[in-house]
Amino acid sequence: MGEITARSPLAPAGFPDLPPVRGVRFASVAAGVKYAGRTDVMLAVLEPGTSVAGVFTQSATRSAPVLDCQAKIGGAPEGPAAILVNSGNSNAFTGRFGQTSVQEIADAVARTTGIATDRIFTASTGVIGEPLPHDRIVAKIDELAGSLNADAIQDAAEAIMTTDTFAKGAAASVDIDGTPVTIAGIAKGSGMIAPDMATMLVYIFTDARVDQGALQTMLSDLTETTFNCITVDSDTSTSDSLMLCATGVSGVDATDHSGFRNALRGVMLDLAHQVVRDGEGATKFVEIRVTGAVNDADARTHGMAIANSPLVKTAIAGEDPNWGRVVMAIGKSGAAADRDRLSIRFGDVLVAENGWVSPDYCEEDADAHMKGQELSISVDLGLGDGHATVWTCDLTHGYIEINADYRS
């Protein structure tokens, strides 16, 4: 995996100033799992009573940490909890050794912190098919536990990066009955990004109190219009995990509060967009809006067909307003479409309508839109009320260069 030196041109100015979330502390360390001279393991410890929800990849070849987390999610929020994540090695396709690594790490965290192993959640991200040198991680557990700090969330975000060019974070605050509630999250992801929930590694924390069942339902629902609506390269990782932890330390119950739900969605969408903006080799951020579909599911199918098309994505990279490739993607999606009802816009420019290029189409206006970094493609099927919005990036030579020597 080559070192990534160039920060994405779509990156935010810097890591946001995330407020501490009451009831969670972070630590990170350089364990030498793969990388030299950088942090690659993070630990988060959560207060007793924390509710933990999660959604995970549906890949048939998902990793040992994913399987372990799936088995633990849904338990009663008794006692403290912990999350440990390493980068550089995904502990995937490692046979029985994978589960051994998970158990060794969880046992070490349990010995040091006193947290029950069924409340210790691990994740690994990086190269597939190589045994995880878990002894290097185990040797650093005492150091991690001894340096936990409520203000160290940025360090945690940096420790879980692989080909990412910037650490990703987002936060929101919402007032509930006069008491402020905080939500803050971090994410990693740059390539092997496509929705099959989850996508990438994402950890979101709040000091609100939410019942575990309600928290799980909320997370699963909001995922559908956030992380499940992004794609970089159409590939779903073996390690994708998204976890949401509610410590309850604020004392405020947010189970049925619409403002909390909206704020949480905002954090999730912000993180999802940052992952697309850090797409390997990406130079353009693209929003694809589909309306007029038979139903929302069809609209999303069409949107993802456009977003995942290499021909569409390379045309975007070349700043070519090639509507024919959009028409192709719609036609192959498998969802209902009628050629003669279709209309397509690039930004505000009407490109095609009624099964043909628009008589008012101006190539120069479309070219001008395609030269920007923030692009939009709008499609109306003219068949019903179904709608969806998805987000992607362009496909450039940079993506090939990063992935051609990923294991080197």
Protein Blocks (a to p, Z undefined) as FASTA:
>chain_A
ZZdfbdcfkbcfbdcdddddehiacddddehlmpghiafbdcddddehiacdddddfbfk
bcfklmmmmmmgopacehjddddddehiaoiakljmlmmmmmmmmmmmmmmnopafklcc
cddeddehiacdfklmmmmmmmmmmmgcfklmmmmmmmmpckbcbdcdddddddeehiac
ddddddddfbhpaceddehjdddddfbdcdfklmmmmmmmmmmmmmmmgcfklpacfkbc
cddddehlnopafklgmklmmmmmmmmmmmmmmmmmmgghiabdcddddehiablmlmmm
mmmmmmmmmklmmmmmnopacfklmmmmmmmnopacdfklgccdehjbcfbgghiacfkb
cfklmmmmmmpmbdcddddehlamcdcddddddddfklmmmmmmmmZZ
